[in-house]
Amino acid sequence: MPSLSFVLPHWLYWSGLVVFPLVAMYLLARQRRDGPAREPTLFTAYLFWLTAGFMGLHRMYLRSWWGFAFIPLFAGVLYCNGQVREFRDDVSRTYAALEQADSAVERTKPRDAAAVTEDQRATYDKAVAEQKALKIEFDAAVAVQEHWRNLSRACGITLLVLLFIDAVLIPGIVRRQQGARSVAATVSAEAVVAQVHEAGVGQDPTLEFHTRLTDMIEAISVKVGQFVAYWGVIAVFVYYYEVLARFVFNSPTNWVHESMFLMFGMQYMLSGAYAYREDQHVRVDVLYAKFSPRGKAIADIVSSIFFFIFTLTMLWTGGRFAMDAIRNTEVSFTEWAIQYWPVKLAIPIGAALIVLQGIAKLIKDVLFVMRRES
């Protein structure tokens, strides 16, 4: 298989972090409005074709047995590439030995043919013989590696031909499947599953307490949390590309890991307010769970002093941290050299969101305690 030299452009990385969640949120809203699709869709079929067509999943989605024809070809690519990697060590070893033999031949080659001694002649002949033997061994290793590479290339080309054929056939297959599955539109009631929280979370007595101001603040926390949640889907596609590049094309990347751990770092900061709103920050506390709802609200009011000390400090220091990165136009020290200032800017933004959510939580706690029925 040919090697891949693709490096993710910086503009595509940053724009993808913005555009992909917006598109995903729009598609989810439309699906909730229209209901789940009960027939094969052209979009889903092409999505399977693009991301997993080499294993025939688009055909299996369309209930076509021809999907199984892709599996042995893909398995052949994996096996042949494994053999290429296996014989790469032999090629490197024999090449290094051949270079040493070439150096030995040049070093022992007689400079004056008339004055050469028998020992010099014997040493030179031995070096030449070793050079020839190593050359044969090196050529054999290269030939075997090239053999497996050609087989991998043949399986890959066959896969590509089948995929291009299916790219043309998919619309017709989808239309036939949709015609065959004329199912009456029935709406089934969704089962309500009781939510079970893990120990230490979901104990906030004001979770279902609402005011206009706090609902406005919490709406911001929820939207930001939902937005960055879709970054996890991006990670699936990116690591999927890395696995294919590494094991199918023998082209491991140097940007996938860095791009994803920076993305997850920003997600961690920006989703903190949403987690706080949903009471998903674990409390290491053995007394809080035993309090009454009113007692829990009072405990939250008292502990909010320490909460605001920490979050406001993080907001202040994170802001200075981000401003330094912006002024110095910091980039990473890797070959990818991605900009660091957006990553560090997520620290004060995330801290500000948590502070806002903390204010909403404090307002709800105070109002909850003041309520007579609490």
SULZISUL-V411325 format. One record per pair of residues at least 24 apart in sequence whose C-alpha atoms are under 8 Angstrom apart, sorted by the first residue. I is the first residue (numbers start at 1). GAP is how many residues later the second one is. Records with the same first field share a line. If there is no record, write none. Layout:
# SULZISUL-V411325
I: GAP ; GAP
This chain:
# SULZISUL-V411325
1: 76 ; 80 ; 148 ; 149 ; 151 ; 152 ; 155 ; 247 ; 248
2: 151 ; 247
3: 246 ; 247 ; 248
4: 241 ; 245 ; 247
5: 246
7: 246 ; 248 ; 329
8: 247
10: 328
13: 246
17: 214
20: 210 ; 214
21: 206 ; 207 ; 209 ; 210
22: 205
24: 206
25: 202
38: 145
39: 138 ; 139 ; 142
40: 134 ; 137 ; 138
41: 133
42: 128 ; 129 ; 132
45: 125 ; 129
46: 121 ; 124
49: 114 ; 118
53: 110
54: 105 ; 106 ; 109
62: 111 ; 112 ; 115
70: 89
73: 82 ; 83 ; 85 ; 86
74: 81 ; 82 ; 85
76: 76 ; 79
77: 74 ; 75 ; 76 ; 78 ; 79 ; 171
78: 74 ; 169 ; 170
80: 68 ; 69 ; 71 ; 72
81: 67 ; 68 ; 71 ; 166 ; 167 ; 168 ; 169
82: 165
83: 62 ; 65
84: 61 ; 62 ; 64 ; 65
87: 54 ; 57 ; 58
88: 57
90: 51
91: 47 ; 50 ; 51
94: 40 ; 43 ; 44 ; 47
95: 43
97: 37
98: 33 ; 36 ; 37 ; 40
101: 26 ; 27 ; 29 ; 30 ; 33
102: 29
105: 26
199: 83
200: 81 ; 82 ; 83 ; 84 ; 85 ; 89
201: 78 ; 79 ; 80 ; 81 ; 82
202: 76 ; 77 ; 78
203: 76 ; 86
204: 75 ; 89 ; 92 ; 93
205: 88 ; 89 ; 91 ; 92
206: 91 ; 155 ; 158 ; 159 ; 162
207: 70 ; 71 ; 72
209: 155 ; 159
210: 154
211: 153
213: 147
214: 146 ; 147 ; 149 ; 150
217: 139 ; 140 ; 143
218: 56 ; 59 ; 139 ; 142
221: 50 ; 52 ; 53 ; 56 ; 132 ; 136
222: 52 ; 55
224: 46 ; 47 ; 50
225: 45 ; 46 ; 47 ; 48 ; 49 ; 50
228: 39 ; 42 ; 43
229: 38 ; 42
231: 32 ; 33 ; 36
235: 25
254: 81 ; 82
255: 81
262: 81
263: 80
265: 78
266: 77 ; 80 ; 81
269: 77 ; 78 ; 81 ; 82
270: 76 ; 77 ; 79 ; 80 ; 81 ; 83
271: 79
272: 78 ; 81 ; 82
273: 77 ; 80 ; 81 ; 82 ; 84
276: 78 ; 81
277: 80 ; 84
293: 81
294: 74 ; 75 ; 80
297: 68 ; 69 ; 71 ; 72
298: 67 ; 68 ; 71
300: 62 ; 65
301: 61 ; 64 ; 65
304: 54 ; 58
307: 51
308: 47 ; 50
311: 40 ; 41 ; 43 ; 44
312: 39 ; 43
314: 33 ; 34 ; 37
315: 32 ; 33 ; 34 ; 36 ; 37
316: 32
317: 31
318: 26 ; 27 ; 29 ; 30 ; 33
319: 26 ; 28 ; 29
322: 25 ; 26
